[in-house]
């Protein structure tokens, strides 16, 4: 609670005293405040005790009773008027009593506010004289029944030290079951009748945040329009709602199915489509989202990357003014409170053409009252990165029962933005909402998050990419609603895992390469499955992967793993059996036997084998070379011998011919036969 104004006019005895105390209810909750004007002469003229009771009814409306006991500390002054301002118009059955007597309040409705003022008919004078003022009303915003969850939020007193005593009782029907989370925890629980009563003697400036129920379920219908104005086909991508440790997803239908689905560095599910030339592709997703109070231990958080600390557009962590502003701040909690105290929310940008200021521009004095959720988020992310705290931006849908207190519109559709920072104590990304902490008057959205924020896209590596659902449209669909969210009436699907494995040989020039394979892992379901162990082995074979085994597989995703299978027993390629064992974190086990042709492998850990094999290759090469040279020598000798034999055969053939014709061959002729046939002569007989 925060007192907006308190005016007290002090008059002497037998005169009148005007006190107009304005208790400002931010976030539709009563906020108590201080009485600064009583210290006109630096004396305390009154003491105030406040006992607040918040009784939540089964229909979600809360009967709020604020009992003020005001005691005079001076004999000379009295209270003539008193009033409160509640920044909510959702009030009913307003009733005021003064010392048990009903008095008529003056009620005025302002923009998003209700003022309740009273004029006391009786003057109460005298030291230690007191009066009891009770203001009660039905408030439709203290408690919210959302699907399977009851949420109660009571902001902290702005100036608790101004009250001599402040006690609070929160009564909740036990039909909602035990409380799942409540902060602070220094309460006394009393169970009587149909209500559980949480009693606080001292809140020490804290508000109360309580949740009854452990999970929330939403149904989603998201539409994406992918426009390709070019004359050739093009690839386009959309961001599907991802799964995080506090958000589980089930895709009932994704039409059409994309060419590929991949998980990026920030954990986003990116679907790639081919859009034909000069055409617009409509993609529809029907999904169910389960939000969890406690993180699922089977779901690993997205890794922390160096880029989660760097300066980017809208996150100017190298800005000197921003760096000076946080010199004395160290923790993420202090940074969050600094953002809440520095910026003021406005809807002005939402009513005009939207534009995003970024951290540096929003920090300028003239822009601090022009902040939307974008500016609250950008400023926190930037300040966190300055202090070397990894931080990123989340864009999605946030369910709000009162958009004056919990604004959600960013641009086009009902989107909301909030930051997350990495908390090493929990080993998780902690989501917070400084915007709602501001607009609700101090409800704690830092240490305790709610079950109303659905993540559509995570921006960490980039300050703008990927785009969330609601951002994919053409000019023709600009006015069409593309996001539908409602509380689900069905339980989150409990389906059996279905994962298939296909092994194919790598080929070169259409020929299979021994030992080289691609393992295709397919998830035909709309659930995400998490791997506890993947092991590929076989007798006398070793298996190597080109990439690390995947930790999970997204809905409808296909993962291609390159495998190399080697024969441990020799260099000969042979057929073997590959055993693939897959165990999920949910406990299911898959076993597959695949037939492979192994390739001989030389292990670097076996030097003797290397020497033996290399030596064998050398001896083989030397032997082949020697045989080649010896063969050439033998062939040459045989060729010369063949030429000589041919000459002798010709000589014998000539001699035989001469004898058969009675020809006489002179020695000269014989000797010159080989020189020239013209030297030959013949003689006749008489």
C-alpha positions as CSV (number, residue, x, y, z in Angstrom):
1,X,0.0,0.0,0.0
2,X,1.1,3.5,-0.7
3,X,-0.5,6.7,0.6
4,X,-0.8,9.1,-2.3
5,X,-1.5,12.1,-0.2
6,X,-2.3,13.0,3.4
7,X,-3.5,16.5,4.3
8,X,-3.9,17.4,7.9
9,X,-4.9,20.8,9.2
10,X,-4.3,21.3,12.8
11,X,-6.5,23.7,14.7
12,X,-6.7,24.5,18.4
13,X,-9.3,23.1,20.8
14,X,-13.0,23.6,19.8
15,X,-11.8,24.0,16.1
16,X,-11.9,21.2,13.5
17,X,-9.1,19.1,12.2
18,X,-9.1,17.8,8.6
19,X,-7.2,14.6,7.8
20,X,-7.5,13.3,4.3
21,X,-5.5,10.1,4.0
22,X,-5.2,8.5,0.6
23,X,-4.3,4.8,0.6
24,X,-3.5,3.9,-3.0
25,X,-4.4,0.4,-4.1
26,X,-2.0,-0.6,-6.8
27,X,-2.7,-3.8,-8.6
28,X,-6.2,-3.9,-7.2
29,X,-5.0,-4.5,-3.7
30,X,-5.3,-2.3,-0.6
31,X,-2.0,-0.6,0.2
32,X,-1.6,1.1,3.5
33,X,0.6,4.2,3.9
34,X,1.9,6.9,6.1
35,X,0.6,10.1,7.5
36,X,3.4,12.6,6.7
37,X,1.5,15.8,7.6
38,X,1.1,14.8,11.3
39,X,4.6,16.0,11.9
40,X,3.8,19.6,11.4
41,X,5.9,20.5,14.4
42,X,7.9,17.3,14.2
43,X,5.6,15.9,16.9
44,X,3.5,12.7,16.6
45,X,-0.2,13.6,17.1
46,X,-1.8,10.2,16.3
47,X,-0.9,6.5,16.4
48,X,-2.5,4.1,13.9
49,X,-3.1,0.4,14.2
50,X,-4.2,-1.5,11.1
51,X,-5.8,-5.0,11.1
52,X,-6.5,-6.2,7.6
53,X,-8.6,-9.3,6.8
54,X,-8.8,-10.8,3.3
55,X,-11.5,-13.5,3.1
56,X,-11.5,-15.3,-0.3
57,X,-14.8,-16.7,-1.3
58,X,-15.4,-19.8,-3.4
59,X,-16.4,-17.6,-6.4
60,X,-13.0,-15.8,-6.3
61,X,-14.2,-12.5,-4.9
62,X,-12.5,-11.3,-1.7
63,X,-14.2,-9.6,1.2
64,X,-11.6,-7.0,2.3
65,X,-11.9,-5.4,5.8
66,X,-9.5,-2.7,6.8
67,X,-9.8,-1.8,10.5
68,X,-8.0,1.4,11.4
69,X,-7.7,2.2,15.1
70,X,-6.6,5.9,15.4
71,X,-5.6,7.2,18.8
72,X,-4.9,10.8,19.7
73,X,-1.5,11.5,21.2
74,X,-2.4,15.1,21.9
75,X,-5.3,16.6,23.8
76,X,-5.7,19.5,21.3
77,X,-6.3,17.8,17.9
78,X,-9.0,15.6,16.4
79,X,-9.7,14.0,13.0
80,X,-12.5,15.4,10.9
81,X,-12.2,13.5,7.6
82,X,-10.5,10.4,6.3
83,X,-10.3,8.8,2.9
84,X,-8.7,6.2,0.8
85,X,-8.1,5.9,-2.9
86,X,-8.1,2.4,-4.4
87,X,-6.8,2.1,-7.9
88,X,-9.5,-0.3,-9.0
89,X,-13.1,0.1,-10.2
90,X,-13.9,-3.5,-9.5
91,X,-15.3,-2.9,-6.0
92,X,-18.7,-3.8,-4.7
93,X,-20.7,-3.4,-1.4
94,X,-18.6,-0.6,0.0
95,X,-19.4,-0.1,3.6
96,X,-18.0,2.3,6.3
97,X,-18.5,2.3,10.1
98,X,-17.2,4.8,12.7
99,X,-17.1,3.3,16.1
100,X,-19.8,0.8,15.0
101,X,-22.1,3.4,13.5
102,X,-22.7,3.2,9.8
103,X,-21.7,6.4,7.9
104,X,-22.3,7.2,4.3
105,X,-19.1,7.3,2.3
106,X,-18.4,9.6,-0.6
107,X,-17.5,7.4,-3.6
108,X,-16.0,8.7,-6.8
109,X,-14.8,6.6,-9.7
110,X,-11.8,7.9,-11.5
111,X,-9.7,6.5,-14.4
112,X,-9.0,3.0,-13.0
113,X,-9.5,4.2,-9.4
114,X,-12.1,4.5,-6.7
115,X,-11.9,7.0,-4.0
116,X,-13.7,6.4,-0.7
117,X,-14.0,9.3,1.7
118,X,-15.8,9.9,5.0
119,X,-16.7,12.9,7.2
120,X,-17.0,12.1,10.8
121,X,-20.1,13.5,12.5
122,X,-18.6,13.2,16.0
123,X,-15.5,15.1,17.2
124,X,-13.3,12.9,19.4
125,X,-11.0,15.1,21.5
126,X,-8.6,14.2,24.2
127,X,-5.3,12.5,24.7
128,X,-5.5,8.7,24.3
129,X,-9.0,9.0,22.9
130,X,-9.5,6.7,19.9
131,X,-11.9,5.9,17.2
132,X,-12.3,2.7,15.1
133,X,-12.8,3.2,11.4
134,X,-13.7,0.2,9.4
135,X,-13.8,0.2,5.6
136,X,-15.0,-3.0,3.9
137,X,-15.8,-3.9,0.3
138,X,-15.8,-6.9,-2.1
139,X,-12.7,-6.9,-4.4
140,X,-12.7,-9.0,-7.5
141,X,-8.9,-8.7,-8.0
142,X,-7.2,-9.8,-4.8
143,X,-7.8,-13.5,-5.7
144,X,-8.0,-15.0,-9.1
145,X,-9.3,-18.4,-10.0
146,X,-7.5,-19.3,-13.3
147,X,-8.3,-22.8,-14.6
148,X,-6.9,-25.2,-12.0
149,X,-5.1,-22.5,-9.9
150,X,-6.1,-20.0,-7.2
151,X,-3.8,-17.1,-6.9
152,X,-3.8,-14.5,-4.1
153,X,-1.7,-11.4,-4.2
154,X,-1.6,-8.7,-1.5
155,X,1.0,-6.0,-2.0
156,X,3.3,-4.7,0.7
157,X,2.8,-1.6,2.7
158,X,4.7,1.3,1.3
159,X,5.5,2.7,4.7
160,X,5.0,0.1,7.4
161,X,6.9,2.1,9.9
162,X,4.1,4.6,10.1
163,X,1.9,2.0,11.8
164,X,2.2,1.2,15.4
165,X,0.9,-2.3,14.6
166,X,0.0,-4.1,11.4
167,X,-1.6,-7.5,11.4
168,X,-3.2,-9.4,8.5
169,X,-5.4,-12.5,8.2
170,X,-5.8,-14.3,4.9
171,X,-8.8,-16.7,4.9
172,X,-9.0,-19.2,2.0
173,X,-11.7,-21.9,1.5
174,X,-10.2,-25.3,2.0
175,X,-11.9,-26.6,-1.1
176,X,-8.9,-25.3,-3.0
177,X,-6.6,-27.7,-1.2
178,X,-3.3,-27.0,0.6
179,X,-1.2,-24.1,-0.4
180,X,1.4,-25.0,-3.0
181,X,3.5,-21.9,-2.4
182,X,3.2,-18.9,-0.1
183,X,5.6,-16.0,0.6
184,X,6.5,-14.9,3.3
185,X,6.4,-18.1,5.3
186,X,6.3,-16.6,8.8
187,X,2.6,-17.2,9.2
188,X,0.5,-19.1,11.7
189,X,-1.9,-21.5,10.1
190,X,-5.3,-22.1,11.7
191,X,-7.8,-24.5,10.2
192,X,-11.3,-24.0,11.3
193,X,-14.6,-24.8,9.5
194,X,-14.5,-24.3,5.8
195,X,-11.5,-21.9,5.8
196,X,-7.7,-22.1,6.3
197,X,-6.5,-18.9,8.0
198,X,-3.0,-17.6,7.4
199,X,-2.2,-15.1,10.2
200,X,0.7,-12.7,10.1
201,X,1.7,-10.6,13.1
202,X,4.5,-8.9,11.2
203,X,5.1,-8.7,7.5
204,X,8.2,-6.4,7.8
205,X,7.2,-4.5,4.7
206,X,6.5,-7.6,2.6
207,X,3.4,-8.4,0.5
208,X,1.8,-11.8,0.3
209,X,1.8,-14.0,-2.7
210,X,0.1,-17.4,-2.5
211,X,-0.7,-20.1,-5.0
212,X,-3.1,-23.0,-4.5
213,X,-2.4,-25.7,-7.1
214,X,0.8,-26.9,-8.7
215,X,0.2,-26.7,-12.4
216,X,-1.8,-24.8,-15.0
217,X,-3.0,-26.0,-18.4
218,X,-3.7,-23.9,-21.5
219,X,-4.9,-24.7,-24.9
220,X,-3.3,-22.8,-27.8
221,X,-4.2,-22.2,-31.4
222,X,-1.4,-20.3,-33.2
223,X,-1.5,-19.2,-36.8
224,X,1.6,-18.2,-38.8
225,X,1.6,-16.6,-42.3
226,X,4.7,-17.0,-44.4
227,X,4.8,-14.7,-47.4
228,X,7.1,-15.2,-50.4
229,X,6.7,-12.3,-52.9
230,X,9.7,-13.5,-55.0
231,X,9.6,-15.4,-58.3
232,X,11.3,-18.5,-56.9
233,X,10.8,-20.8,-54.0
234,X,12.2,-19.6,-50.7
235,X,12.8,-21.1,-47.2
236,X,11.1,-19.5,-44.2
237,X,11.2,-20.2,-40.5
238,X,8.8,-19.9,-37.6
239,X,9.3,-20.3,-33.9
240,X,7.1,-22.8,-32.1
241,X,6.5,-22.7,-28.4
242,X,9.5,-24.3,-26.8
243,X,9.8,-26.6,-23.7
244,X,11.6,-25.3,-20.6
245,X,12.0,-26.8,-17.1
246,X,8.8,-25.0,-16.1
247,X,6.9,-25.3,-19.4
248,X,5.9,-28.5,-21.1
249,X,4.3,-28.6,-24.5
250,X,2.3,-31.1,-26.5
251,X,1.6,-30.4,-30.2
252,X,-1.8,-31.9,-31.1
253,X,-1.5,-30.8,-34.7
254,X,1.0,-28.9,-36.8
255,X,-0.3,-28.4,-40.3
256,X,1.6,-28.6,-42.6
257,X,4.6,-30.4,-41.2
258,X,7.8,-28.5,-41.8
259,X,10.8,-29.7,-43.8
260,X,12.9,-29.6,-40.6
261,X,12.6,-28.8,-36.9
262,X,15.7,-27.8,-35.0
263,X,16.5,-26.6,-31.5
264,X,18.6,-23.4,-31.4
265,X,21.2,-22.3,-28.8
266,X,18.5,-20.6,-26.6
267,X,16.2,-23.7,-26.7
268,X,13.7,-22.4,-29.3
269,X,12.0,-24.8,-31.6
270,X,12.6,-23.5,-35.2
271,X,10.5,-25.0,-38.0
272,X,11.7,-24.5,-41.6
273,X,9.2,-24.4,-44.5
274,X,9.6,-24.1,-48.3
275,X,7.2,-21.4,-49.6
276,X,6.5,-21.5,-53.3
277,X,7.1,-18.5,-55.5
278,X,4.6,-15.6,-55.2
279,X,2.6,-17.4,-52.5
280,X,1.7,-17.2,-48.8
281,X,1.8,-20.3,-46.7
282,X,-0.5,-20.6,-43.7
283,X,0.8,-22.7,-40.8
284,X,-1.5,-23.7,-37.9
285,X,-0.5,-25.2,-34.6
286,X,-2.9,-26.7,-32.0
287,X,-1.1,-27.3,-28.8
288,X,-1.4,-27.7,-25.1
289,X,0.9,-26.1,-22.5
290,X,1.5,-27.2,-19.0
291,X,3.1,-24.7,-16.6
292,X,4.8,-26.0,-13.5
293,X,5.5,-24.3,-10.2
294,X,8.6,-26.5,-9.6
295,X,11.1,-27.2,-12.4
296,X,11.0,-30.6,-14.0
297,X,14.4,-32.2,-13.2
298,X,14.3,-34.2,-16.4
299,X,14.4,-31.1,-18.5
300,X,17.8,-29.5,-18.8
301,X,17.9,-25.7,-18.9
302,X,19.3,-24.0,-22.0
303,X,23.1,-23.6,-21.7
304,X,24.7,-20.3,-20.6
305,X,26.6,-18.8,-23.6
306,X,29.2,-16.0,-23.9
307,X,26.6,-14.1,-26.0
308,X,24.3,-13.9,-23.0
309,X,26.7,-11.2,-21.6
310,X,27.4,-9.2,-24.8
311,X,26.1,-5.8,-25.9
312,X,23.5,-5.8,-28.7
313,X,20.9,-3.6,-30.3
314,X,18.5,-2.5,-27.5
315,X,20.9,-4.0,-24.9
316,X,23.6,-1.3,-24.8
317,X,25.6,-2.7,-21.9
318,X,28.6,-0.7,-23.1
319,X,26.7,2.6,-22.4
320,X,28.6,4.7,-19.9
321,X,25.4,6.1,-18.2
322,X,23.9,2.7,-17.6
323,X,27.2,1.5,-16.3
324,X,27.4,4.3,-13.8
325,X,23.8,3.7,-12.7
326,X,24.6,0.2,-11.4
327,X,27.9,0.8,-9.8
328,X,26.5,0.2,-6.3
329,X,24.2,-2.6,-7.4
330,X,25.3,-6.2,-7.3
331,X,22.5,-8.8,-7.2
332,X,19.8,-9.5,-9.7
333,X,17.2,-8.6,-7.0
334,X,18.7,-5.1,-6.7
335,X,18.8,-4.6,-10.4
336,X,15.1,-5.7,-10.7
337,X,14.1,-3.2,-8.0
338,X,16.1,-0.5,-9.7
339,X,14.2,-1.1,-12.9
340,X,10.9,-1.0,-11.0
341,X,11.8,2.2,-9.3
342,X,13.2,3.9,-12.4
343,X,10.6,3.3,-15.1
344,X,6.9,4.1,-15.2
345,X,4.5,2.1,-17.3
346,X,2.4,3.8,-20.0
347,X,0.0,2.6,-22.6
348,X,0.7,5.6,-24.9
349,X,3.0,3.6,-27.2
350,X,0.4,0.9,-27.5
351,X,-2.3,3.3,-28.7
352,X,0.0,4.7,-31.4
353,X,2.3,3.0,-33.8
354,X,4.5,0.8,-31.6
355,X,8.3,1.2,-31.5
356,X,10.8,-0.3,-29.2
357,X,13.1,2.2,-27.3
358,X,15.8,-0.1,-25.9
359,X,17.6,0.2,-22.7
360,X,19.7,3.3,-23.3
361,X,16.8,5.4,-24.7
362,X,14.3,4.2,-22.0
363,X,16.8,5.3,-19.3
364,X,16.8,8.9,-20.5
365,X,14.9,11.2,-18.1
366,X,12.4,12.2,-20.8
367,X,11.5,8.6,-21.6
368,X,11.2,7.0,-18.2
369,X,7.5,7.5,-18.1
370,X,7.0,6.0,-21.6
371,X,7.9,2.4,-20.7
372,X,6.1,-0.7,-21.8
373,X,7.0,-4.3,-20.9
374,X,9.6,-4.1,-23.7
375,X,11.5,-1.3,-21.9
376,X,11.3,-2.9,-18.5
377,X,12.7,-6.1,-20.0
378,X,15.4,-4.5,-22.1
379,X,16.6,-2.4,-19.2
380,X,16.9,-5.3,-16.8
381,X,18.7,-7.5,-19.4
382,X,21.2,-4.7,-20.1
383,X,21.9,-3.9,-16.5
384,X,22.3,-7.6,-15.7
385,X,24.8,-8.0,-18.5
386,X,26.7,-5.0,-17.3
387,X,27.1,-6.8,-13.9
388,X,28.1,-10.0,-15.7
389,X,24.8,-11.8,-14.9
390,X,23.7,-13.8,-18.0
391,X,20.3,-12.5,-19.0
392,X,17.8,-12.8,-21.9
393,X,14.4,-11.7,-23.0
394,X,11.3,-13.9,-23.2
395,X,8.3,-13.0,-25.4
396,X,5.0,-14.8,-25.1
397,X,1.5,-14.7,-23.7
398,X,0.6,-13.8,-20.1
399,X,-2.9,-14.4,-18.8
400,X,-4.3,-11.3,-17.1
401,X,-7.7,-10.9,-15.5
402,X,-7.2,-7.2,-15.3
403,X,-5.1,-5.5,-18.0
404,X,-5.0,-2.2,-16.2
405,X,-2.9,-3.9,-13.5
406,X,-1.3,-6.6,-15.6
407,X,-0.9,-5.2,-19.1
408,X,-0.1,-7.7,-21.9
409,X,-0.4,-6.0,-25.3
410,X,2.9,-5.4,-27.1
411,X,2.1,-5.2,-30.8
412,X,-0.5,-6.8,-33.1
413,X,-1.5,-9.6,-30.8
414,X,-1.8,-10.0,-27.0
415,X,2.0,-10.5,-26.4
416,X,4.0,-9.7,-23.3
417,X,7.7,-9.6,-22.7
418,X,9.6,-10.3,-19.5
419,X,13.3,-11.1,-18.6
420,X,15.1,-14.1,-17.3
421,X,18.5,-14.4,-15.7
422,X,20.7,-17.4,-14.9
423,X,20.6,-18.3,-11.2
424,X,23.7,-20.5,-10.4
425,X,22.1,-21.5,-7.1
426,X,19.2,-23.2,-8.8
427,X,21.1,-24.0,-12.0
428,X,18.2,-22.6,-14.0
429,X,17.0,-19.5,-15.8
430,X,14.9,-17.6,-13.3
431,X,12.0,-15.7,-15.0
432,X,10.8,-12.4,-13.4
433,X,8.4,-9.7,-14.4
434,X,9.4,-6.1,-13.4
435,X,6.5,-4.7,-15.4
436,X,3.8,-6.4,-13.4
437,X,5.7,-5.7,-10.2
438,X,5.5,-2.1,-11.1
439,X,1.9,-2.0,-12.3
440,X,0.5,-4.1,-9.4
441,X,2.0,-1.8,-6.8
442,X,4.8,-4.1,-5.6
443,X,3.6,-7.7,-5.9
444,X,6.6,-9.9,-5.8
445,X,7.3,-11.2,-9.3
446,X,11.0,-11.7,-8.6
447,X,11.4,-14.4,-6.0
448,X,8.1,-16.2,-6.8
449,X,6.9,-16.5,-10.4
450,X,3.3,-17.4,-11.3
451,X,1.6,-19.8,-13.6
452,X,0.3,-17.3,-16.2
453,X,3.3,-16.7,-18.4
454,X,3.6,-18.9,-21.6
455,X,6.9,-18.7,-23.5
456,X,6.6,-18.3,-27.3
457,X,10.2,-17.3,-28.1
458,X,13.5,-16.7,-26.2
459,X,15.9,-14.0,-27.3
460,X,19.3,-14.4,-25.8
461,X,21.9,-14.8,-28.6
462,X,20.0,-12.1,-30.5
463,X,18.0,-9.3,-29.0
464,X,15.3,-9.6,-31.7
465,X,15.5,-13.1,-33.1
466,X,13.7,-15.4,-33.3
467,X,10.3,-13.8,-33.7
468,X,7.4,-15.1,-31.5
469,X,4.1,-16.3,-32.7
470,X,1.9,-13.4,-33.6
471,X,4.7,-11.7,-35.6
472,X,4.2,-13.7,-38.8
473,X,1.7,-12.0,-41.0
474,X,1.2,-10.1,-44.2
475,X,-0.7,-6.8,-44.7
476,X,-3.9,-8.7,-45.5
477,X,-3.8,-10.6,-42.2
478,X,-2.7,-7.6,-40.0
479,X,-6.1,-7.3,-38.3
480,X,-6.7,-11.1,-38.0
481,X,-6.3,-12.6,-34.6
482,X,-3.5,-15.2,-34.7
483,X,-3.2,-16.2,-31.1
484,X,-6.0,-18.0,-29.2
485,X,-5.3,-19.0,-25.6
486,X,-7.8,-20.6,-23.1
487,X,-7.7,-22.7,-20.0
488,X,-7.6,-26.3,-20.9
489,X,-10.4,-28.6,-19.6
490,X,-8.3,-31.7,-20.4
491,X,-5.3,-33.3,-18.6
492,X,-1.9,-33.1,-20.1
493,X,-1.5,-36.0,-22.5
494,X,0.3,-39.0,-21.1
495,X,1.4,-40.9,-24.2
496,X,4.0,-43.6,-24.8
497,X,7.2,-42.5,-26.5
498,X,7.5,-43.4,-30.1
499,X,11.0,-43.0,-31.6
500,X,12.2,-44.7,-34.8
501,X,15.7,-45.3,-36.0
502,X,16.8,-45.7,-39.6
503,X,20.4,-46.6,-40.7
504,X,21.6,-45.8,-44.3
505,X,25.0,-46.2,-45.8
506,X,26.9,-43.2,-47.1
507,X,27.6,-43.3,-50.8
508,X,30.1,-42.0,-53.2
509,X,29.3,-42.2,-56.9
510,X,26.3,-44.3,-55.9
511,X,28.6,-46.8,-54.2
512,X,28.2,-47.6,-50.5
513,X,31.2,-46.7,-48.4
514,X,32.1,-49.5,-46.0
515,X,31.7,-48.5,-42.4
516,X,30.2,-45.0,-43.1
517,X,26.5,-44.6,-42.1
518,X,23.8,-42.0,-41.3
519,X,21.5,-42.8,-38.3
520,X,18.2,-41.0,-38.7
521,X,16.3,-40.6,-35.4
522,X,12.7,-39.6,-35.8
523,X,10.0,-38.4,-33.3
524,X,6.6,-38.7,-34.9
525,X,4.8,-37.5,-31.8
526,X,3.9,-34.1,-30.5
527,X,5.9,-34.5,-27.3
528,X,9.5,-33.8,-26.4
529,X,11.5,-36.8,-25.3
530,X,14.7,-36.6,-23.3
531,X,17.5,-39.1,-23.6
532,X,19.2,-40.5,-20.5
533,X,21.6,-42.6,-22.5
534,X,22.3,-43.6,-26.1
535,X,24.8,-46.4,-26.7
536,X,25.9,-48.0,-30.0
537,X,28.1,-51.0,-29.7
538,X,28.8,-54.5,-31.1
539,X,31.1,-57.5,-30.8
540,X,34.6,-56.7,-32.1
541,X,33.5,-53.4,-33.6
542,X,33.9,-49.8,-32.5
543,X,31.5,-46.9,-33.3
544,X,32.3,-43.3,-33.6
545,X,29.8,-40.4,-34.1
546,X,30.6,-37.2,-36.0
547,X,28.5,-35.2,-33.4
548,X,27.6,-35.6,-29.8
549,X,24.5,-37.7,-29.1
550,X,21.4,-35.6,-28.7
551,X,20.1,-34.7,-25.3
552,X,16.5,-34.5,-26.5
553,X,14.3,-34.6,-29.6
554,X,11.6,-32.0,-30.2
555,X,8.1,-32.8,-31.5
556,X,8.1,-34.1,-35.1
557,X,11.9,-33.6,-35.2
558,X,14.3,-35.7,-37.3
559,X,18.0,-35.9,-36.2
560,X,20.7,-37.2,-38.5
561,X,23.7,-38.7,-36.8
562,X,26.8,-39.6,-38.8
563,X,28.3,-43.0,-37.7
564,X,31.6,-44.7,-38.5
565,X,31.8,-48.4,-37.7
566,X,35.2,-50.1,-37.5
567,X,36.3,-53.7,-37.3
568,X,38.6,-54.3,-34.3
569,X,40.0,-57.6,-35.4
570,X,41.5,-56.8,-38.8
571,X,41.5,-54.7,-41.9
572,X,39.1,-56.9,-43.8
573,X,35.6,-55.4,-44.4
574,X,33.0,-57.8,-42.9
575,X,29.3,-57.8,-41.9
576,X,28.6,-57.3,-38.3
577,X,25.7,-56.5,-35.9
578,X,25.3,-53.0,-34.4
579,X,23.3,-52.9,-31.1
580,X,21.6,-49.6,-30.5
581,X,20.5,-49.0,-26.9
582,X,18.4,-45.9,-26.1
583,X,17.1,-45.0,-22.6
584,X,14.8,-42.1,-22.0
585,X,14.8,-40.1,-18.7
586,X,11.2,-41.1,-18.3
587,X,12.4,-44.7,-18.0
588,X,11.5,-46.2,-21.4
589,X,14.2,-48.3,-23.2
590,X,14.6,-49.0,-26.9
591,X,16.8,-51.7,-28.3
592,X,17.6,-52.1,-32.0
593,X,19.9,-54.5,-33.9
594,X,21.2,-53.1,-37.1
595,X,23.4,-54.9,-39.7
596,X,26.5,-53.0,-40.8
597,X,29.6,-53.6,-42.9
598,X,32.6,-52.6,-40.9
599,X,35.8,-51.0,-42.1
600,X,39.2,-52.0,-40.8
601,X,40.7,-49.5,-38.5
602,X,44.2,-48.9,-37.3
603,X,44.2,-47.8,-33.7
604,X,46.7,-45.1,-32.7
605,X,46.9,-46.8,-29.4
606,X,48.5,-50.0,-31.0
607,X,51.9,-48.9,-32.4
608,X,53.1,-52.5,-33.0
609,X,50.2,-53.0,-35.3
610,X,51.0,-49.7,-37.1
611,X,54.7,-50.8,-37.6
612,X,53.6,-54.3,-38.8
613,X,51.1,-53.0,-41.2
614,X,53.4,-50.2,-42.5
615,X,56.3,-52.6,-42.8
616,X,54.1,-55.0,-44.7
617,X,53.2,-52.3,-47.2
618,X,56.8,-51.4,-47.7
619,X,57.9,-55.0,-48.3
620,X,55.0,-55.5,-50.6
621,X,56.0,-52.4,-52.6
622,X,59.7,-53.5,-52.7
623,X,58.7,-57.0,-53.8
624,X,56.4,-55.7,-56.5
625,X,59.1,-53.3,-57.8
626,X,61.8,-56.1,-57.9
627,X,59.5,-58.4,-59.7
628,X,58.7,-55.7,-62.2
629,X,62.4,-55.0,-63.0
630,X,63.2,-58.8,-63.2
631,X,60.3,-59.3,-65.6
632,X,61.6,-56.5,-67.8
633,X,65.1,-58.1,-68.0
634,X,63.8,-61.5,-68.8
635,X,61.5,-60.1,-71.4
636,X,64.4,-58.3,-73.1
637,X,66.6,-61.4,-73.2
638,X,63.9,-63.5,-74.6
639,X,63.3,-60.9,-77.3
640,X,67.0,-60.9,-78.4
641,X,67.0,-64.7,-78.4
642,X,64.0,-64.7,-80.6
643,X,65.5,-62.4,-83.1
644,X,68.6,-64.7,-83.5
645,X,66.5,-67.7,-84.0
646,X,64.5,-65.9,-86.7
647,X,67.7,-65.0,-88.6
648,X,68.9,-68.6,-88.6
649,X,65.6,-69.9,-89.8
650,X,65.7,-67.4,-92.7
651,X,69.2,-68.6,-93.7
652,X,68.3,-72.2,-93.6
653,X,65.2,-71.5,-95.7
654,X,67.3,-69.7,-98.4
655,X,69.8,-72.5,-98.6
656,X,67.1,-75.1,-99.0
657,X,65.5,-73.1,-101.8
658,X,68.8,-72.8,-103.7
659,X,69.5,-76.5,-103.5
660,X,66.1,-77.4,-104.7
661,X,66.6,-75.3,-107.9
662,X,70.2,-76.6,-108.7
663,X,71.6,-73.2,-108.2
664,X,75.2,-72.8,-107.1
665,X,76.0,-70.2,-104.7
666,X,79.5,-68.9,-104.7
667,X,81.2,-68.2,-101.5
668,X,81.2,-64.6,-102.4
669,X,77.6,-64.7,-103.1
670,X,77.0,-66.5,-99.9
671,X,79.1,-64.1,-98.0
672,X,77.3,-61.1,-99.5
673,X,73.8,-62.5,-99.3
674,X,72.9,-60.5,-96.4
675,X,74.3,-57.3,-97.8
676,X,72.5,-56.8,-101.1
677,X,70.5,-58.9,-103.5
678,X,72.0,-57.0,-106.5
679,X,75.3,-58.8,-105.8
680,X,73.8,-62.0,-106.7
681,X,75.0,-63.6,-110.1
682,X,74.1,-66.8,-111.8
683,X,75.9,-69.0,-114.4
684,X,74.5,-71.2,-117.0
685,X,75.9,-74.6,-118.1
686,X,76.5,-75.4,-121.7
